[in-house]
Amino acid sequence: MSTSDTPRQGSVARTKPLLSTPQKRLNHIMSEQKRRNAIRDGYAQLISLLAPDGSAPALAMPTRGRPKGSGSRGKGQTKGKSGVLFRAVEYCRWLEEGRDSLREEVLRLEAAAGIRS
């Protein structure tokens, strides 16, 4: 293959025309809106996991007080995105504690029954 057969970076033929400045701006705006919608949808899903069937998040979980800046505004209601994230972390920790308690219970019962795991 000769050097004339290989295209140079600067002389590569474009299959698509370059975008104009308004087109680039519109693409950027649309991409940013898509990103914001994805974040909004993610928060909505997280909120529904933390408060299934419209119940307040604190009903099924222990209350440990709110971290500074968590966005909680009384009566277990969380407002704002940071509050949702703090509640999600609290819920994950609560689930981990429950899992650890169940593991300990299984080990205790297996030991009492003479079963080795």
PLY file of the C-alpha trace (Angstrom):
ply
format ascii 1.0
element vertex 117
property float x
property float y
property float z
element edge 116
property int vertex1
property int vertex2
end_header
0.00 0.00 0.00
1.53 3.30 -0.98
1.40 6.50 1.06
-0.97 8.00 -1.53
-3.53 5.24 -0.72
-3.69 6.08 2.99
-5.71 9.18 3.86
-4.03 11.82 5.96
-5.78 13.15 9.04
-6.12 16.65 7.60
-7.48 15.51 4.26
-10.12 13.03 5.42
-13.33 13.57 3.47
-16.22 14.39 5.78
-19.42 12.48 5.22
-21.43 14.94 7.34
-21.28 18.71 7.04
-20.07 20.70 10.03
-22.79 22.02 12.32
-23.49 25.71 12.48
-23.17 27.56 15.79
-26.97 27.66 16.34
-27.18 23.92 15.61
-24.38 23.19 18.07
-26.11 25.31 20.71
-29.43 23.54 20.14
-27.73 20.13 20.37
-26.08 21.19 23.62
-29.39 22.44 25.06
-31.15 19.21 24.08
-28.38 17.06 25.57
-28.46 19.04 28.80
-32.25 18.71 29.01
-31.97 14.96 28.45
-29.41 14.75 31.28
-31.64 16.78 33.62
-34.63 14.58 32.82
-32.60 11.45 33.56
-31.56 12.88 36.94
-35.15 13.93 37.68
-36.42 10.43 36.80
-33.73 8.86 38.96
-34.75 10.97 41.95
-38.41 10.12 41.38
-37.55 6.39 41.40
-35.44 6.83 44.53
-38.25 8.68 46.29
-40.72 5.93 45.36
-38.35 3.32 46.82
-37.94 5.31 50.02
-41.67 5.98 50.39
-43.65 3.20 48.68
-47.39 3.74 48.15
-47.16 7.40 49.14
-46.22 6.69 52.76
-43.72 8.93 54.50
-40.14 7.57 54.37
-39.80 7.58 58.16
-42.73 5.18 58.70
-40.90 1.97 57.83
-37.44 3.05 58.92
-35.95 4.00 62.26
-35.41 7.70 62.84
-31.84 8.58 63.77
-32.12 12.32 63.58
-31.25 14.19 60.48
-27.74 14.94 59.32
-26.82 18.58 59.14
-27.97 20.01 55.84
-30.13 17.01 54.97
-33.05 19.17 53.90
-35.54 17.54 56.27
-38.37 19.87 57.24
-40.04 18.10 60.14
-42.50 15.20 60.44
-40.18 12.85 58.53
-40.73 14.64 55.24
-37.62 15.21 53.18
-37.48 18.17 50.85
-34.92 18.73 48.21
-32.48 16.44 46.51
-29.92 16.38 49.32
-32.63 15.22 51.73
-33.57 12.39 49.38
-29.95 11.31 49.17
-29.48 11.41 52.95
-32.61 9.30 53.40
-31.39 6.83 50.78
-28.07 6.45 52.60
-29.88 6.05 55.92
-32.16 3.42 54.40
-29.21 1.49 52.91
-27.47 1.47 56.29
-30.69 0.31 57.97
-30.97 -2.53 55.43
-27.32 -3.52 56.02
-27.90 -3.64 59.78
-30.94 -5.85 59.24
-28.97 -8.14 56.95
-26.15 -8.41 59.50
-28.64 -9.21 62.28
-30.21 -11.93 60.15
-26.79 -13.44 59.39
-25.95 -13.50 63.09
-29.31 -15.14 63.83
-28.70 -17.79 61.16
-25.26 -18.56 62.63
-26.73 -18.74 66.15
-29.50 -21.11 65.03
-27.10 -23.26 63.03
-24.82 -23.55 66.05
-27.76 -24.48 68.28
-28.90 -27.12 65.78
-25.36 -28.45 65.28
-25.30 -27.47 61.62
-22.07 -26.17 60.10
-22.18 -23.69 57.25
0 1
1 2
2 3
3 4
4 5
5 6
6 7
7 8
8 9
9 10
10 11
11 12
12 13
13 14
14 15
15 16
16 17
17 18
18 19
19 20
20 21
21 22
22 23
23 24
24 25
25 26
26 27
27 28
28 29
29 30
30 31
31 32
32 33
33 34
34 35
35 36
36 37
37 38
38 39
39 40
40 41
41 42
42 43
43 44
44 45
45 46
46 47
47 48
48 49
49 50
50 51
51 52
52 53
53 54
54 55
55 56
56 57
57 58
58 59
59 60
60 61
61 62
62 63
63 64
64 65
65 66
66 67
67 68
68 69
69 70
70 71
71 72
72 73
73 74
74 75
75 76
76 77
77 78
78 79
79 80
80 81
81 82
82 83
83 84
84 85
85 86
86 87
87 88
88 89
89 90
90 91
91 92
92 93
93 94
94 95
95 96
96 97
97 98
98 99
99 100
100 101
101 102
102 103
103 104
104 105
105 106
106 107
107 108
108 109
109 110
110 111
111 112
112 113
113 114
114 115
115 116
